[in-house]
Amino acid sequence: MIIDVAKFVAQEREVWRELEAILQRMENDPYRRMTLPEARRFHFLYEKTSADLARLSTFAFSPEICGYLESLVGRAHGEIHESREGGRSRSFRRWFFSGFPNAFRRHLRAFALSLAIMLTGAGFGAAALRFDPDARDVLLPFDLPHETPGERVAREETAKKDRLGGQHSTFSAFLMTHNIRVSLLTLALGMTAGLGTALLLFYNGIILGAVAADYVLAGQTKFLLGWLLPHGSIEIPAILVAGQAGFVLGAALLGWRSRAPLRARLRSISQDLLTLISGLGLMLVWAGVVEAFFSQFHEPILPYELKITFGLIELALLSLYLGWAGRPRLDAPLPP
Amino acid sequence: MLLSRHNTLRVHTPEGITFSLLLASPLTRFLACAVDLGCIIVLTSALAYLTRGLGLLNADLALAAELAGYFVISVGYGMFTEWYWRGQTIGKRLLRLRVVDAQGLKLNFNQIALRNLLRCIDMVPGFYAVGGAICLCTRYSQRLGDIAAGTIVIRTPVLSAPDLDQLATDKWNSLREYPHLSARLRQRVSPRTASLTVEAIMRRQDLEPAQRVALFRDLASYFKEITPFPPEATEGVSDEQYVRNVADILFHKFCGVGNVVPATRGGGGGTERC
């Protein structure tokens, strides 16, 4: 059987046009919900167009029309068979108090691994500095190797003018963007089955451990805590969350304890990855503001006790937030 | 081991339909990326110009805004444009590329965000070296961000209405005089051969003269062999005209001789009879 293409097109054109119009409406307004009759009509048009495509591909030759119908069927197929939640806009309040902490808790093991690797790195950095003081120049970042902790504390506490020269906003923006970039890289390195993520966390741990050991060994623990805790109590957990996201990605690639195909595994974690990365982005924005406008002021302007207390309160609140926010209430009614 | 690469992704629907998506080549994607890089440079330059004005009021705030703005533009450009234009950036629009779900499903924001956030690993150590290498090695030309997000980049060529007028002939079709033979011809020609015939007619202007003559001679011989028409129907008809007459018979139904209604233009062009 060979189809009279022109006649066939003339007969079916209205069906295709109607389907195209519906698809266009759906793409213009992805959040619009169809009524039941509309959904039935849409499904009918999709099946009709699919059948037309099958007929045309089998009994006639018209690459242009086939291409057009394939594009229609492809678009409609995506709309009809899409079963993921996603796409629906959620309020920031709901995301903040439920989405992010729940995503964090769903992947607690990955966070524990992230923490363990960073602590191992910190232990290694501290030990290296303790047993090999010559390594100080290599281990410490920025301009820290150029002066001893004692010299720095004395310089900071006797400073007559603002060390940042009134460039706090710029410094804050730099910190935010830099830390978010590092976090994104930590997440993206999850594509190396988590190895790159682990290396980056270990490296950051070494630096952190070395700096901490340097100040503790020099008897400047109070200054260290006052300097690092206000922003570090948020910034370091944020980096750990980035590591957590990287390990979640790596685990999905490797497919441990899952028989699902790779695509399905990656698809299942994409929402959580995005939630985690958005959450840590927010944390790093806060940490950047605190570091530029609070952490850089030392005694006698700001007492260390105040800064340490502030940092500890932040850490406690963050722990409470990530640990308990958004948990379902035990007395909550079951969904129908 | 390199995976064998395809230039199309075929999607099989539960309805038993198969449709294909043309995959974009790494080179085309690189060109689109270069265009997008140009757009980012233009946007950040515009931002720098704007913040210069703010600098007159507060230099610190202006520099902070510039730094944050640069970051937002460089990271958010791809995300925003691909979300707004449903899988296309300016570069992709120019080169007719589109990001789609690798299973033919609806592209959602999570996928767009993830593939753009993971761009940083595809870019190392520079000029998308890692992403490009992975793209060349993977079956569906995916970079790492695409693999993680479950997306592919396809080509979306312009779909123009087929010019079926080329099939119709204004000349008298002598084969129509023999409806029983025409019916037999339609019965004996497979859809595949019919497709080949249409292709030959559609592309005849692109062929070299010698090849054109040879092709239509072979086709005409084949049709004459499977359904011989009386000599008076084929006398003086060139091979090419004979093949066009055959195509006319294959693709247009007739109720009988002289039963041709005036031509009406359909969606795809062509003539309508009976």
Interface residues (C-beta under 8 A of the other chain):
Chain A: I2 I3 D4 V5 A6 K7 V9 A10 R13 E27 E47 S50 L53 A54 T58 F59 A60 F61 S62 P63 E64 I65 G67 Y68 E70 S71 V73 G74 H77 G78 E79 H81 E82 R84 G86 G87 G166 Q167 H168 S169 T170 S172 A173 F174 M176 T177 I180 R181 L184 L185 L187 A188 L189 M191 G196 L249 R263 L266 R267 S270 Q271 L273 L274 I277
Chain B: V11 T13 P14 E15 G16 I17 F19 S20 L21 D60 L61 L63 A64 A65 L67 A68 Y70 F71 V75 R86 V100 D101 A102 Q103 G104 L105 K106 L107 N108 F109 N110 Q111 A113 L114 L117 L118 C120 I121 L144 I147 A148 A149 G150 T156 P157 L159 S160 A161 P162 L164 R186 V189 P191 A194 S195 L196 V198 E199 L250 F251 H252 K253 T264 G266 G267 G268 G269 G270 T271 E272
